[in-house]
Amino acid sequence: MKRRQFIKYSSLGMASVGVTACTQGNLDPLRFSETLLNYKNKFGSLEKTNLTIGFVPTTDAIPLIIAQKEGFFRRYGLEVILKRLSSWKAIEKDLLNWQLDAAQAPFALPISVQLGKQQASLISLMNLNLNGSAITLTKQAWKKGLRSFLNYNDFGDFKRSFCRYIRSNAHTCFAIDSPISMDAYLLRYWLAAMGVDPDREIKLLEFKASQLIYKLQARTIEGYSISAPWTRSAIAENTGFIINISREIWQGHPNKILAAMDGWVKRHPATTRSLMAALLEACQYCDHQRHRGKMTEILAQNQYLNLDKTLIEPTLNGDYAYTNNTPKNKLVKIPDFTIFHYQDTPYLKTPDHANYPWRSHAVWVLTQMIRWNQLEITSYPKDAEQILDRIYPVSIYKEVAKVLNIKIPHESMKSEPTTAFIDGRPFDPSQPLVYLNQFSLRANNPQFFSFV
């Protein structure tokens, strides 16, 4: 397939696009049946009804897009303009400058902003999805004998093969679209789990998602870690293959969130909760298999992802190909490649669901930011519980879930078993220092982390 057949315009993401709210579509009944008036009054009188919400063109922006196209925003009395931005840096800038009311954002962005140099009060309101990313390697790696993770007997076998390949190259560069994206943290974790230091043996470069395929073709990079649908670009162009999907690195990991400034949320409590409710309904809609074809058609449109449907569809319908280098058995059924609200999997059981803001997810991300020396603080803060309560306020989510009759877990912390991570390392969020200090590969090794 030629590039021009699946990338309609080379300027994708290079300029912000305002997309005005459409008329209400055919709403799926889901679990609610109240009239439109009742929806508007669920959380009280709206302080603001016209909102601008930012997104970056990735598959996990679909809850925002569906909420607009299918009328969920209107259902709660909201008129929304979706503003397409080209990068997570642009999302951050517009949020901090109050040019957006809310936005799709990387899970770690609020921590980075609050504990970094900006020290701005950005918070997360809910998760938009779980999983949804992959690591792509150049086709040259395949020619040299490296294969997708599923082709190996176990992690040890895979680790040996990967290390032989990496260390046969003098200089290896990988790409990410943001140093604080979940894709970046999973790439770092994945490399370090195989004994490859992501700061000393690998050079991490930052590019916009739409540029990654060209960097791979030019051999500027050996591979990249990115969210769908950009995971598919190299396969479509026959220049690379998927070595790991993110669900294989951490089953059920958070990916994107709905972020807003804390001051904005305090000024607009009813609007905030109505926005969250509309998106919760949209996330439920997105997990219905019968809607996947329509979602693909919508995402492919010029004002959203502006891509051919063949790039988008596999990451939504679960029929996924890691490579086009083998003529047979190319498709693997991965229905939970991306979870927007709930799918019955070994790692996601009711009342747990994708949108619930687990505090333990934030603890894990904070350990990794400290592990790789990405924050102003150099060790784990004693008051981390209070800090994360402020950044990921579960209380607001509980209020919205109660009104919508969505059951939620009784706890905000959960341990991850040995089956969750690719290397079989469990995670106990109540012991963050123990967890941090067990990693031999970390920014300040051999110095041990302690509370500050």
C-alpha positions in Angstrom: 0.0 0.0 0.0 1.4 3.4 -1.0 1.6 6.2 1.5 -0.8 8.4 -0.5 -3.5 5.7 -0.2 -3.8 5.9 3.6 -2.6 9.3 4.6 -4.9 11.8 2.9 -3.0 15.0 3.7 0.5 15.3 4.9 -0.4 18.2 7.1 -2.3 16.0 9.6 -2.1 17.5 13.0 -0.1 20.5 11.9 -2.8 23.0 12.6 -5.6 23.1 15.1 -9.1 22.6 13.7 -12.3 23.7 15.3 -15.1 21.2 15.0 -18.5 22.4 16.0 -21.0 20.3 17.8 -23.5 18.5 15.6 -27.1 17.8 16.0 -28.1 15.0 18.3 -27.7 11.6 16.6 -29.4 8.3 17.3 -28.4 7.7 20.9 -27.8 4.1 22.1 -30.0 3.6 25.2 -27.2 2.0 27.2 -28.3 2.0 30.8 -30.3 5.3 30.9 -33.7 6.4 29.7 -34.5 9.8 31.2 -35.6 12.7 29.0 -33.1 15.4 27.8 -34.4 17.8 30.4 -33.6 15.3 33.2 -30.1 14.9 31.9 -29.5 18.7 31.9 -30.6 18.9 35.6 -28.7 15.9 36.9 -25.9 18.0 38.4 -27.6 21.3 38.9 -27.6 24.5 36.8 -24.7 24.6 34.4 -22.3 27.4 35.0 -21.0 27.2 31.4 -22.6 25.5 28.4 -20.2 26.3 25.5 -17.0 24.4 25.9 -13.7 24.0 23.9 -12.1 20.7 24.5 -8.7 19.7 23.0 -7.6 16.4 21.5 -4.7 15.0 19.6 -5.6 12.7 16.7 -5.3 9.2 18.2 -7.8 6.4 18.6 -8.3 7.1 22.3 -9.8 10.5 21.4 -12.9 8.7 20.2 -14.9 9.1 23.4 -14.7 12.9 22.9 -15.6 12.6 19.2 -18.5 10.2 19.8 -19.8 12.4 22.6 -20.1 15.1 20.1 -21.2 13.2 17.0 -23.8 11.1 18.8 -25.2 13.9 20.9 -24.0 12.9 24.4 -22.8 16.4 25.1 -26.1 17.9 23.9 -27.8 15.4 26.1 -26.3 17.2 29.1 -26.9 20.7 27.9 -23.4 21.2 26.5 -22.3 22.7 23.2 -18.8 21.6 22.5 -16.1 22.6 20.0 -13.4 20.0 19.6 -10.0 21.6 18.9 -7.5 19.3 17.2 -3.9 20.0 18.3 -0.8 18.5 16.8 1.0 17.4 20.0 0.8 16.9 23.8 2.9 19.9 24.3 0.3 22.0 22.5 -2.4 20.4 24.7 -0.4 21.3 27.8 0.2 24.9 26.7 -3.5 25.5 25.9 -4.7 24.0 29.2 -2.2 26.0 31.3 -3.2 29.2 29.4 -6.9 28.5 30.0 -7.5 28.4 26.2 -9.2 25.0 26.7 -11.9 24.0 29.2 -10.7 20.5 29.2 -8.7 18.1 27.0 -7.7 14.5 26.3 -4.2 14.2 27.8 -1.5 11.7 28.8 -2.1 10.1 32.1 1.1 11.6 33.6 0.6 15.2 32.5 -1.0 16.4 35.7 1.8 15.0 37.8 4.4 16.5 35.5 2.8 19.9 35.6 2.1 20.0 39.4 5.4 18.5 40.5 7.6 20.0 37.7 8.7 23.5 36.9 5.3 24.8 36.0 3.7 23.9 39.4 0.3 24.5 37.9 -2.9 23.0 39.3 -3.8 20.7 36.4 -5.9 17.6 37.5 -7.3 14.4 36.0 -11.0 13.8 36.1 -11.3 10.4 34.6 -9.6 7.8 32.5 -10.6 7.7 28.8 -9.3 4.2 28.1 -7.0 1.3 29.0 -4.3 -0.2 26.8 -4.3 1.0 23.2 -0.6 1.3 22.2 2.2 -0.7 20.7 6.0 -0.8 20.1 7.0 -0.9 16.4 10.4 -2.0 15.1 11.9 -1.5 11.6 11.7 -4.3 9.1 15.5 -4.6 9.2 15.1 -6.1 12.7 12.8 -8.8 11.2 15.3 -9.6 8.5 18.0 -10.0 11.2 15.8 -12.6 13.0 13.9 -10.7 15.6 10.2 -11.6 15.9 7.1 -10.4 17.6 6.8 -11.3 21.3 4.1 -13.9 20.7 6.6 -16.0 18.6 8.8 -16.8 21.7 8.4 -19.5 24.3 8.7 -17.1 27.2 10.0 -13.8 28.3 13.5 -15.1 28.9 13.7 -16.4 25.3 12.4 -13.1 24.0 14.8 -11.1 26.2 17.9 -13.0 24.9 16.9 -12.5 21.3 16.1 -8.8 21.7 19.4 -8.1 23.6 21.5 -9.8 20.9 19.8 -7.6 18.2 20.1 -4.3 20.1 23.7 -4.8 21.1 24.7 -5.7 17.5 23.9 -2.1 16.6 26.3 0.7 17.4 23.7 3.4 17.8 20.0 2.7 18.5 17.4 5.4 18.6 13.7 4.9 19.5 11.0 7.5 19.2 8.1 8.7 21.4 5.6 11.5 20.9 6.1 12.8 24.5 8.6 11.9 27.3 5.6 11.8 29.7 3.3 9.7 27.6 2.3 6.2 28.9 3.9 4.9 25.7 7.2 6.4 26.8 7.0 4.9 30.3 6.1 1.5 29.0 8.9 1.7 26.4 11.4 2.5 29.2 10.0 -0.3 31.4 10.1 -2.8 28.5 13.7 -1.9 27.7 14.9 -2.0 31.3 13.1 -5.3 31.9 15.4 -6.8 29.3 18.5 -5.3 30.8 18.8 -2.4 28.3 19.3 1.0 29.9 17.0 3.5 28.1 19.2 6.4 29.1 22.7 5.0 28.3 22.2 2.3 25.6 19.3 3.9 23.8 18.7 7.4 22.5 15.0 8.5 22.9 13.9 11.0 20.3 10.6 13.0 20.3 8.5 13.4 17.2 4.9 14.0 16.4 3.0 10.8 15.9 2.3 11.5 12.2 6.1 11.8 11.5 7.1 8.4 13.0 6.6 6.4 9.9 8.8 8.7 7.9 11.5 8.5 10.6 11.4 4.7 10.5 11.6 4.7 6.7 14.6 6.9 6.8 16.2 4.7 9.4 16.5 7.7 11.7 15.0 5.5 14.4 15.0 1.8 15.1 11.5 1.8 16.4 8.8 3.7 18.2 6.3 3.4 21.0 3.0 5.1 20.2 -0.8 5.0 20.6 -3.2 3.6 18.0 -3.8 4.0 15.1 -0.1 5.1 14.4 0.9 1.6 15.6 -0.4 0.4 12.2 1.5 2.8 9.9 4.6 0.7 9.5 2.7 -2.4 8.7 0.6 -0.6 6.1 3.8 0.7 4.5 5.6 -2.6 4.9 8.5 -0.9 6.7 8.1 -2.4 10.1 6.3 -4.8 12.5 4.7 -4.8 15.9 7.0 -6.4 18.5 4.8 -5.8 21.5 1.4 -4.4 22.1 1.2 -2.4 25.3 -1.3 -4.8 26.9 1.5 -7.4 26.9 3.8 -5.0 28.8 1.2 -4.1 31.4 -2.3 -5.6 31.2 -4.9 -2.9 31.8 -2.6 0.1 32.0 -4.2 3.6 31.9 -3.5 5.6 28.8 -5.3 8.9 28.3 -7.3 11.0 30.7 -9.7 13.9 30.7 -7.7 16.8 32.2 -8.7 20.3 33.4 -7.4 23.1 35.5 -8.4 22.7 39.2 -9.6 26.3 39.2 -11.8 25.7 36.2 -13.4 22.7 37.9 -14.0 24.6 41.1 -15.7 27.4 39.1 -17.8 25.0 37.1 -18.8 22.1 39.3 -22.1 21.3 37.6 -20.6 21.7 34.1 -17.6 19.5 35.1 -19.8 16.7 36.3 -22.1 16.9 33.2 -19.1 16.8 31.0 -17.8 13.7 32.7 -21.2 12.0 32.6 -21.5 12.7 28.8 -18.1 11.1 28.3 -18.9 8.1 30.5 -21.9 7.4 28.3 -19.7 7.9 25.2 -17.1 5.4 26.6 -19.8 2.9 27.2 -21.0 3.4 23.6 -17.5 2.9 22.3 -17.2 -0.6 23.9 -20.2 -1.9 22.0 -18.9 -4.1 19.2 -21.9 -3.1 17.0 -20.7 0.5 17.0 -17.1 -0.2 15.9 -17.8 0.1 12.1 -19.4 3.5 12.6 -16.6 4.6 14.9 -14.1 3.8 12.3 -15.9 5.8 9.7 -16.1 8.8 12.0 -12.5 8.7 13.1 -11.3 8.5 9.5 -12.9 11.9 8.7 -10.7 14.8 7.8 -11.5 16.9 10.9 -10.5 14.0 13.3 -7.7 11.5 12.4 -7.8 12.1 8.6 -6.5 8.5 7.9 -7.6 5.6 5.8 -10.0 3.3 7.6 -7.7 0.3 7.2 -5.3 1.9 9.8 -8.0 2.5 12.3 -10.3 -0.5 12.1 -8.0 -3.3 13.5 -7.4 -1.4 16.7 -11.1 -1.1 17.3 -12.5 -4.4 16.1 -9.7 -6.5 17.7 -8.5 -8.3 14.6 -4.9 -7.3 14.8 -1.9 -8.1 12.7 1.6 -7.8 14.2 3.2 -8.0 10.8 2.6 -8.5 7.1 5.8 -10.5 6.7 4.1 -13.9 7.1 1.5 -15.1 4.6 -0.6 -17.1 7.0 -2.3 -16.6 10.3 -1.6 -12.9 10.3 -4.5 -11.9 12.4 -4.6 -12.2 16.2 -7.9 -11.7 18.0 -7.3 -8.9 20.6 -10.7 -7.6 21.7 -9.2 -5.7 24.6 -6.5 -3.9 22.5 -8.3 -0.8 23.7 -10.9 -0.7 26.5 -13.0 2.4 26.7 -15.3 1.4 29.6 -15.6 -2.3 30.3 -14.7 -5.7 28.8 -14.7 -8.9 30.7 -11.0 -9.9 30.9 -8.9 -11.7 33.4 -7.6 -8.4 34.7 -10.8 -6.3 34.6 -13.8 -7.6 36.6 -16.8 -5.7 37.8 -17.1 -3.2 39.5 -13.7 -2.2 38.1 -13.9 -0.5 34.8 -11.6 1.5 32.5 -12.7 5.0 33.5 -12.2 4.6 37.3 -9.3 6.7 38.5 -7.3 4.1 40.4 -4.9 5.9 42.8 -2.5 3.0 42.4 -2.1 3.8 38.7 -0.9 7.2 39.7 1.5 5.7 42.3 3.0 3.5 39.6 3.5 6.5 37.2 5.0 8.6 40.0 7.5 5.8 40.8 8.6 5.7 37.1 9.0 9.5 36.9 11.2 9.4 39.9 13.0 6.3 38.7 14.0 8.2 35.5 14.7 11.5 37.3 12.0 13.4 35.4 10.8 15.6 38.3 12.1 18.4 40.5 11.9 16.0 43.4 14.6 13.2 43.5 12.8 10.7 45.7 9.4 9.6 46.7 7.5 12.3 48.7 6.2 11.5 52.2 3.0 13.3 51.4 2.5 11.4 48.1 -1.0 10.3 49.2 -2.2 13.9 49.7 -0.5 15.0 46.4 -2.1 12.3 44.4 -5.5 12.9 46.1 -5.2 16.5 44.8 -4.1 15.5 41.3 -6.4 12.5 40.7 -9.5 13.4 42.8 -11.6 10.2 43.0 -14.3 12.1 44.9 -15.6 13.9 41.8 -15.7 10.6 39.9 -17.6 8.9 42.7 -20.3 11.7 42.6 -20.8 11.2 38.8 -20.8 7.5 39.0 -23.4 7.5 41.8 -25.8 9.6 39.7 -25.3 7.4 36.7 -25.8 4.2 38.8 -22.3 3.0 37.8 -20.8 0.7 40.5 -17.2 1.5 41.5 -14.6 -0.3 43.5 -14.6 0.2 47.3 -10.9 0.9 47.3 -8.7 3.4 45.3 -5.5 1.2 45.4 -5.0 -2.2 44.0 -1.9 -4.4 43.7 -0.8 -5.7 40.3 0.0 -9.4 40.3 2.9 -11.1 38.6 0.7 -11.7 35.5 0.2 -8.0 34.9 3.7 -7.0 33.7 5.7 -8.6 31.0 8.6 -9.4 33.3 6.4 -11.0 36.0 7.3 -8.3 38.6 4.4 -7.5 40.9 3.5 -4.0 42.0 2.3 -3.2 45.6 1.3 0.5 45.6 1.5 0.6 49.4 5.3 0.0 49.2 6.5 2.5 46.5 10.1 2.7 47.9 10.5 -1.0 48.0 9.3 -1.1 44.4 11.6 1.7 43.3 14.7 0.3 44.9 14.4 -3.2 43.4 15.1 -1.9 39.9 18.8 -2.2 39.1 18.3 0.1 36.1 17.3 3.6 37.3 18.6 7.1 36.9 20.6 7.4 40.2 21.7 3.8 40.7 23.4 2.7 43.0 22.0 5.4 45.2 18.9 4.2 47.0 15.6 6.1 47.0 14.2 7.3 50.3 11.2 9.5 51.4 11.6 13.2 51.0 
